[in-house]
Amino acid sequence: MRRILSAFILLVPILIASQLQAKSPIPVEQVATMELITAELESQLEKVSDLLEDPEEFDENQEDIAQAGGVIACVSQALIEHPERNKSTCAVPALRDAGIELQEAADHQEAKAVLEIAQAAWKGKSTGAHDEMHPWDELVDMYSMMEEMEDRNGGLSRSLRKPRGRLKEKLNASTNAILGLAMLADHNYVEEEEQEKEWDKYSLEYLEAMKKLVKAIGAKDRKQIEIYYKAGNHACDKCHEAFRD
């Protein structure tokens, strides 16, 4: 009995450290609202459904499906950690895991099966065990993350020209902010330990710019939109200079 108790005592700090490592590097409620999180998840599920409509087009759409899976995984984890999560009836851990699986789907049949699991989870139904927490640096690969951010940056440039304050406009910024949490947590591109501070600096600058951009878009404040749009791009450019080969 003493051996079991001693082993448990030794295990507790490891379990606590693991949970701390898995948790978002910034409280998610400081990054995105429940409205924006749930709207993005619904949008991505519709997007994947459309991409899988024609089996003959799977090869052409596979990269976009995987990219959407990465967004679903990150935004689902944000919902899991949000203090107002109980306002959603979604089986969120199952939805997050489906997003992760979508990134690895090798053919149309496999992707379609995962989508059905995701759609059921969205309606609150799930089977099997799904952990609450998942490391943020294992939710989406860096390439897919950067591609998604770049795609949304195109949408943000349109808001810069003529802001309308619409939900879709705000989603471009808020979802990029959530993806910024995964970027902040992922040090795989950092070769030297002393470079971690620089990586975190640019990641935080980008994340903060996207957070403020959401508010500026909502207010249809063209001047503020321009300021934070440029700030986000500046952080990206400086990070690419420092870390991209």
Contacts in CASP RR format, 6 or more apart in sequence:
PFRMAT RR
TARGET T0000
AUTHOR 0000-0000-0000
METHOD contacts of the structure
MODEL  1
MRRILSAFILLVPILIASQLQAKSPIPVEQVATMELITAELESQLEKVSD
LLEDPEEFDENQEDIAQAGGVIACVSQALIEHPERNKSTCAVPALRDAGI
ELQEAADHQEAKAVLEIAQAAWKGKSTGAHDEMHPWDELVDMYSMMEEME
DRNGGLSRSLRKPRGRLKEKLNASTNAILGLAMLADHNYVEEEEQEKEWD
KYSLEYLEAMKKLVKAIGAKDRKQIEIYYKAGNHACDKCHEAFRD
19 133 0 8 1.000
21 135 0 8 1.000
22 133 0 8 1.000
22 134 0 8 1.000
22 135 0 8 1.000
22 136 0 8 1.000
23 81 0 8 1.000
23 133 0 8 1.000
24 31 0 8 1.000
24 77 0 8 1.000
24 78 0 8 1.000
24 81 0 8 1.000
24 136 0 8 1.000
24 181 0 8 1.000
24 185 0 8 1.000
25 136 0 8 1.000
25 181 0 8 1.000
25 184 0 8 1.000
25 185 0 8 1.000
26 181 0 8 1.000
26 184 0 8 1.000
26 207 0 8 1.000
27 81 0 8 1.000
28 78 0 8 1.000
28 79 0 8 1.000
28 81 0 8 1.000
28 82 0 8 1.000
28 178 0 8 1.000
28 181 0 8 1.000
29 82 0 8 1.000
29 83 0 8 1.000
29 84 0 8 1.000
30 211 0 8 1.000
31 78 0 8 1.000
31 174 0 8 1.000
31 177 0 8 1.000
31 178 0 8 1.000
31 181 0 8 1.000
31 207 0 8 1.000
31 211 0 8 1.000
32 78 0 8 1.000
32 174 0 8 1.000
32 175 0 8 1.000
32 177 0 8 1.000
32 178 0 8 1.000
32 214 0 8 1.000
33 174 0 8 1.000
34 79 0 8 1.000
34 82 0 8 1.000
34 84 0 8 1.000
34 85 0 8 1.000
34 87 0 8 1.000
34 88 0 8 1.000
36 167 0 8 1.000
36 170 0 8 1.000
36 171 0 8 1.000
36 174 0 8 1.000
36 175 0 8 1.000
36 214 0 8 1.000
37 75 0 8 1.000
37 78 0 8 1.000
37 79 0 8 1.000
37 82 0 8 1.000
37 174 0 8 1.000
37 178 0 8 1.000
38 79 0 8 1.000
38 88 0 8 1.000
38 90 0 8 1.000
39 167 0 8 1.000
39 171 0 8 1.000
40 71 0 8 1.000
40 75 0 8 1.000
40 171 0 8 1.000
40 174 0 8 1.000
40 175 0 8 1.000
40 178 0 8 1.000
41 72 0 8 1.000
41 75 0 8 1.000
41 76 0 8 1.000
41 79 0 8 1.000
41 90 0 8 1.000
41 95 0 8 1.000
41 122 0 8 1.000
42 122 0 8 1.000
43 171 0 8 1.000
44 68 0 8 1.000
44 69 0 8 1.000
44 71 0 8 1.000
44 72 0 8 1.000
44 75 0 8 1.000
45 72 0 8 1.000
45 115 0 8 1.000
45 118 0 8 1.000
45 119 0 8 1.000
45 122 0 8 1.000
47 64 0 8 1.000
47 68 0 8 1.000
48 65 0 8 1.000
48 68 0 8 1.000
48 69 0 8 1.000
48 72 0 8 1.000
48 102 0 8 1.000
48 111 0 8 1.000
48 115 0 8 1.000
48 118 0 8 1.000
49 115 0 8 1.000
49 119 0 8 1.000
51 57 0 8 1.000
51 61 0 8 1.000
51 64 0 8 1.000
51 65 0 8 1.000
51 68 0 8 1.000
52 58 0 8 1.000
52 61 0 8 1.000
52 65 0 8 1.000
52 108 0 8 1.000
52 111 0 8 1.000
52 112 0 8 1.000
52 115 0 8 1.000
55 108 0 8 1.000
55 109 0 8 1.000
58 65 0 8 1.000
58 107 0 8 1.000
58 108 0 8 1.000
58 111 0 8 1.000
62 105 0 8 1.000
62 111 0 8 1.000
63 147 0 8 1.000
65 102 0 8 1.000
65 105 0 8 1.000
65 111 0 8 1.000
66 102 0 8 1.000
66 103 0 8 1.000
66 104 0 8 1.000
66 105 0 8 1.000
66 144 0 8 1.000
67 144 0 8 1.000
67 147 0 8 1.000
67 148 0 8 1.000
68 102 0 8 1.000
69 99 0 8 1.000
69 100 0 8 1.000
69 102 0 8 1.000
69 103 0 8 1.000
69 140 0 8 1.000
70 99 0 8 1.000
70 100 0 8 1.000
70 102 0 8 1.000
70 103 0 8 1.000
70 139 0 8 1.000
70 140 0 8 1.000
70 144 0 8 1.000
70 145 0 8 1.000
70 148 0 8 1.000
71 140 0 8 1.000
71 148 0 8 1.000
71 175 0 8 1.000
71 179 0 8 1.000
72 95 0 8 1.000
72 96 0 8 1.000
72 98 0 8 1.000
72 99 0 8 1.000
72 102 0 8 1.000
72 118 0 8 1.000
73 96 0 8 1.000
73 97 0 8 1.000
73 99 0 8 1.000
73 100 0 8 1.000
73 103 0 8 1.000
73 134 0 8 1.000
73 139 0 8 1.000
73 140 0 8 1.000
74 136 0 8 1.000
74 139 0 8 1.000
74 140 0 8 1.000
74 178 0 8 1.000
74 179 0 8 1.000
74 181 0 8 1.000
74 182 0 8 1.000
75 175 0 8 1.000
75 178 0 8 1.000
76 92 0 8 1.000
76 93 0 8 1.000
76 95 0 8 1.000
76 96 0 8 1.000
76 99 0 8 1.000
77 96 0 8 1.000
77 134 0 8 1.000
77 136 0 8 1.000
77 139 0 8 1.000
78 178 0 8 1.000
78 181 0 8 1.000
79 85 0 8 1.000
79 88 0 8 1.000
79 90 0 8 1.000
79 92 0 8 1.000
80 92 0 8 1.000
80 93 0 8 1.000
80 96 0 8 1.000
80 132 0 8 1.000
80 133 0 8 1.000
85 92 0 8 1.000
89 123 0 8 1.000
89 124 0 8 1.000
90 121 0 8 1.000
90 122 0 8 1.000
90 123 0 8 1.000
90 124 0 8 1.000
91 120 0 8 1.000
91 121 0 8 1.000
91 122 0 8 1.000
91 124 0 8 1.000
91 125 0 8 1.000
91 126 0 8 1.000
91 130 0 8 1.000
92 121 0 8 1.000
93 126 0 8 1.000
93 130 0 8 1.000
93 131 0 8 1.000
93 132 0 8 1.000
94 117 0 8 1.000
94 118 0 8 1.000
94 120 0 8 1.000
94 121 0 8 1.000
94 126 0 8 1.000
94 127 0 8 1.000
94 128 0 8 1.000
94 130 0 8 1.000
95 118 0 8 1.000
95 121 0 8 1.000
95 122 0 8 1.000
96 130 0 8 1.000
96 134 0 8 1.000
96 139 0 8 1.000
97 130 0 8 1.000
98 114 0 8 1.000
98 115 0 8 1.000
98 117 0 8 1.000
98 118 0 8 1.000
98 121 0 8 1.000
99 114 0 8 1.000
99 118 0 8 1.000
100 134 0 8 1.000
100 139 0 8 1.000
101 114 0 8 1.000
101 117 0 8 1.000
102 111 0 8 1.000
102 114 0 8 1.000
102 115 0 8 1.000
102 118 0 8 1.000
103 140 0 8 1.000
103 141 0 8 1.000
103 144 0 8 1.000
105 111 0 8 1.000
105 114 0 8 1.000
117 126 0 8 1.000
120 126 0 8 1.000
135 185 0 8 1.000
136 181 0 8 1.000
136 182 0 8 1.000
136 184 0 8 1.000
136 185 0 8 1.000
136 186 0 8 1.000
137 182 0 8 1.000
137 185 0 8 1.000
137 186 0 8 1.000
137 187 0 8 1.000
137 188 0 8 1.000
139 182 0 8 1.000
140 179 0 8 1.000
140 182 0 8 1.000
142 183 0 8 1.000
142 186 0 8 1.000
142 188 0 8 1.000
142 189 0 8 1.000
145 179 0 8 1.000
145 180 0 8 1.000
145 182 0 8 1.000
145 183 0 8 1.000
148 175 0 8 1.000
148 176 0 8 1.000
148 179 0 8 1.000
149 176 0 8 1.000
149 179 0 8 1.000
149 236 0 8 1.000
152 172 0 8 1.000
152 173 0 8 1.000
152 175 0 8 1.000
152 176 0 8 1.000
153 172 0 8 1.000
153 176 0 8 1.000
153 233 0 8 1.000
154 172 0 8 1.000
155 169 0 8 1.000
155 172 0 8 1.000
156 169 0 8 1.000
156 172 0 8 1.000
156 173 0 8 1.000
156 176 0 8 1.000
156 213 0 8 1.000
156 229 0 8 1.000
157 229 0 8 1.000
158 169 0 8 1.000
159 165 0 8 1.000
159 169 0 8 1.000
159 172 0 8 1.000
159 217 0 8 1.000
159 225 0 8 1.000
159 229 0 8 1.000
160 222 0 8 1.000
160 225 0 8 1.000
160 226 0 8 1.000
160 229 0 8 1.000
163 169 0 8 1.000
163 216 0 8 1.000
163 217 0 8 1.000
163 218 0 8 1.000
163 220 0 8 1.000
163 221 0 8 1.000
163 222 0 8 1.000
163 225 0 8 1.000
164 220 0 8 1.000
165 217 0 8 1.000
165 218 0 8 1.000
165 219 0 8 1.000
165 220 0 8 1.000
169 217 0 8 1.000
169 218 0 8 1.000
170 214 0 8 1.000
170 217 0 8 1.000
170 218 0 8 1.000
173 210 0 8 1.000
173 211 0 8 1.000
173 213 0 8 1.000
173 214 0 8 1.000
173 217 0 8 1.000
174 210 0 8 1.000
174 211 0 8 1.000
174 214 0 8 1.000
176 206 0 8 1.000
176 210 0 8 1.000
177 207 0 8 1.000
177 210 0 8 1.000
177 211 0 8 1.000
177 214 0 8 1.000
180 203 0 8 1.000
180 206 0 8 1.000
180 207 0 8 1.000
180 210 0 8 1.000
181 207 0 8 1.000
183 203 0 8 1.000
183 206 0 8 1.000
183 207 0 8 1.000
184 200 0 8 1.000
184 203 0 8 1.000
184 204 0 8 1.000
184 207 0 8 1.000
187 196 0 8 1.000
187 199 0 8 1.000
189 199 0 8 1.000
189 243 0 8 1.000
190 196 0 8 1.000
190 199 0 8 1.000
190 243 0 8 1.000
195 242 0 8 1.000
195 243 0 8 1.000
198 242 0 8 1.000
199 239 0 8 1.000
199 242 0 8 1.000
199 243 0 8 1.000
202 235 0 8 1.000
202 236 0 8 1.000
202 238 0 8 1.000
202 239 0 8 1.000
202 242 0 8 1.000
203 235 0 8 1.000
203 239 0 8 1.000
205 231 0 8 1.000
205 232 0 8 1.000
205 234 0 8 1.000
205 235 0 8 1.000
206 232 0 8 1.000
206 235 0 8 1.000
206 236 0 8 1.000
206 239 0 8 1.000
208 231 0 8 1.000
209 228 0 8 1.000
209 229 0 8 1.000
209 231 0 8 1.000
209 232 0 8 1.000
209 235 0 8 1.000
210 228 0 8 1.000
210 232 0 8 1.000
212 224 0 8 1.000
212 228 0 8 1.000
212 231 0 8 1.000
213 225 0 8 1.000
213 228 0 8 1.000
213 229 0 8 1.000
213 232 0 8 1.000
215 224 0 8 1.000
216 224 0 8 1.000
216 225 0 8 1.000
216 227 0 8 1.000
216 228 0 8 1.000
217 225 0 8 1.000
END
